[in-house]
Amino acid sequence: MFSINCAIMAIRIFVTGGTFDKEYNELTGKLFFKDSHLQEMLKLGRCKLDVEVRTLMMIDSLEMTDADRKIVLENCVTCEDDRIIVTHGTDTMEQTAALLGSEVHDKTVVLTGAMIPYKFGSSDGLFNLGSALAFVQTLPHGVYIAMNGRCFNWNNVRKNRKTGEFEEIS
């Protein structure tokens, strides 16, 4: 018989920015960061989980440095919760997942993001966040990337730049 541990568990969400949280300036036509949309998204999705959101940074993942990745790693390692979601830009998500995957072994960490900003209304962000919330509750300890309803092990995934989708390497 199949059973899932339904005990209430706390989930920590670390925000790093990425397309997930970008806004559009109608006057300049440029994307920028203001505040994270995570609380709004959780409310819209009627999330009833015990979730704590903490913003670590608000940057495009193409601008993320090794020092920034170490901040994400340190927060995951020192976090009291063993269920963690990291919102992240999709362009370098695999790099951060690789660092976390090599260092974090006693927690379930799921990285997710969006190809289209949440504020555009047609974003995949809300769906990806919901998927990440489900995956982080049910997967064993390890590091994963959750995009478009799929979940990938950190060491077997890449962003296909031609299709704009994440895929297994092998």
C-alpha positions as CSV (number, residue, x, y, z in Angstrom):
1,M,0.0,0.0,0.0
2,F,1.2,3.5,-0.9
3,S,1.4,6.0,1.9
4,I,2.8,9.5,2.3
5,N,4.0,11.0,5.5
6,C,1.3,13.7,6.1
7,A,2.9,15.3,9.1
8,I,2.9,19.0,8.8
9,M,6.4,20.2,7.9
10,A,7.8,23.6,7.7
11,I,9.1,24.7,4.3
12,R,11.6,27.5,3.8
13,I,11.7,29.4,0.5
14,F,14.8,31.3,-0.4
15,V,14.3,34.0,-3.0
16,T,17.2,34.9,-5.3
17,G,15.4,36.9,-8.0
18,G,15.4,35.7,-11.6
19,T,12.6,36.2,-14.0
20,F,10.2,35.0,-11.3
21,D,10.3,38.4,-9.6
22,K,11.0,40.8,-12.5
23,E,8.7,43.7,-13.2
24,Y,8.3,45.6,-16.5
25,N,8.9,49.3,-16.8
26,E,6.4,50.5,-19.4
27,L,8.3,53.7,-20.0
28,T,11.7,52.3,-20.7
29,G,10.7,48.8,-21.8
30,K,13.2,47.3,-19.3
31,L,12.8,44.5,-16.7
32,F,13.7,45.3,-13.1
33,F,13.4,44.1,-9.6
34,K,11.3,45.7,-6.9
35,D,10.0,43.2,-4.4
36,S,9.4,39.5,-4.5
37,H,6.0,38.3,-5.6
38,L,6.2,35.1,-3.5
39,Q,3.8,36.1,-0.8
40,E,1.2,37.2,-3.5
41,M,1.7,33.9,-5.4
42,L,1.2,31.8,-2.2
43,K,-1.9,33.8,-1.4
44,L,-3.3,33.4,-5.0
45,G,-2.5,29.7,-4.9
46,R,-4.4,29.4,-1.5
47,C,-1.3,27.8,0.0
48,K,-2.1,26.4,3.4
49,L,1.4,25.1,4.1
50,D,3.7,26.3,6.9
51,V,6.0,28.4,4.7
52,E,8.6,30.9,5.6
53,V,9.9,33.2,2.8
54,R,13.3,34.9,3.0
55,T,14.8,37.0,0.3
56,L,18.6,36.4,-0.1
57,M,19.1,38.6,-3.1
58,M,17.2,40.0,-6.1
59,I,19.4,39.5,-9.2
60,D,19.3,38.0,-12.6
61,S,21.0,34.6,-12.6
62,L,23.3,35.7,-15.4
63,E,24.7,38.2,-12.9
64,M,25.0,35.7,-10.1
65,T,28.6,35.2,-8.9
66,D,30.2,32.3,-7.0
67,A,30.0,34.4,-3.9
68,D,26.2,34.8,-4.4
69,R,26.0,31.0,-4.8
70,K,27.9,30.5,-1.6
71,I,25.3,32.7,0.2
72,V,22.6,30.4,-1.1
73,L,24.6,27.3,0.0
74,E,25.3,28.8,3.5
75,N,21.6,29.5,4.0
76,C,20.6,26.0,2.9
77,V,23.2,24.4,5.1
78,T,22.3,26.4,8.2
79,C,18.5,26.4,7.7
80,E,16.7,24.5,10.5
81,D,14.1,23.3,8.1
82,D,15.0,20.3,6.0
83,R,12.5,21.2,3.2
84,I,13.8,24.1,1.1
85,I,12.7,25.8,-2.1
86,V,15.0,28.2,-3.9
87,T,13.5,30.5,-6.5
88,H,16.2,31.2,-9.1
89,G,16.8,32.5,-12.6
90,T,16.7,29.7,-15.2
91,D,19.9,30.7,-17.1
92,T,22.3,29.5,-14.4
93,M,20.0,27.4,-12.2
94,E,22.0,24.2,-13.0
95,Q,25.2,25.8,-11.7
96,T,23.6,26.6,-8.3
97,A,22.0,23.2,-8.2
98,A,25.4,21.6,-8.8
99,L,27.0,23.5,-5.9
100,L,24.1,22.6,-3.6
101,G,24.0,19.0,-4.8
102,S,27.6,18.5,-3.9
103,E,27.3,20.0,-0.4
104,V,23.7,19.5,0.9
105,H,22.9,15.8,1.7
106,D,20.5,15.9,4.7
107,K,17.7,18.1,3.2
108,T,15.4,18.2,0.3
109,V,16.1,21.3,-1.8
110,V,14.1,22.2,-4.9
111,L,15.1,25.0,-7.2
112,T,12.5,26.5,-9.5
113,G,11.9,29.6,-11.6
114,A,10.0,31.0,-14.5
115,M,10.6,31.7,-18.1
116,I,8.1,34.6,-18.1
117,P,7.8,37.1,-15.2
118,Y,4.9,36.5,-12.9
119,K,3.6,40.1,-13.4
120,F,3.1,39.4,-17.1
121,G,0.0,37.3,-16.2
122,S,0.9,34.5,-18.6
123,S,3.8,33.3,-16.4
124,D,4.7,29.7,-15.7
125,G,5.9,30.8,-12.3
126,L,2.7,30.1,-10.3
127,F,2.6,26.5,-11.7
128,N,6.3,26.0,-11.1
129,L,6.0,27.2,-7.5
130,G,3.1,24.9,-6.9
131,S,5.0,22.0,-8.4
132,A,8.0,22.8,-6.3
133,L,5.9,22.9,-3.1
134,A,4.5,19.4,-3.9
135,F,8.0,18.0,-4.8
136,V,9.7,19.4,-1.7
137,Q,7.2,17.6,0.5
138,T,7.4,14.2,-1.2
139,L,10.9,13.7,-2.5
140,P,13.7,12.1,-0.5
141,H,16.7,14.2,0.6
142,G,18.6,15.6,-2.3
143,V,18.8,18.5,-4.7
144,Y,16.3,18.9,-7.6
145,I,15.2,21.3,-10.3
146,A,11.4,21.6,-10.8
147,M,10.2,23.2,-14.0
148,N,7.0,22.8,-16.1
149,G,5.6,20.0,-13.9
150,R,8.8,17.9,-14.2
151,C,11.4,17.2,-11.6
152,F,15.1,16.6,-12.3
153,N,18.0,15.4,-10.2
154,W,20.6,18.2,-9.9
155,N,23.3,16.2,-11.8
156,N,21.1,15.1,-14.7
157,V,19.5,18.3,-16.1
158,R,20.2,21.2,-18.4
159,K,18.3,24.1,-19.9
160,N,17.8,23.5,-23.6
161,R,18.5,26.9,-25.0
162,K,16.8,26.1,-28.3
163,T,13.4,25.0,-26.8
164,G,13.6,27.0,-23.6
165,E,12.8,23.9,-21.6
166,F,14.7,21.9,-19.0
167,E,15.5,18.3,-20.0
168,E,17.4,15.3,-18.7
169,I,21.0,15.1,-19.9
170,S,21.0,11.3,-20.4
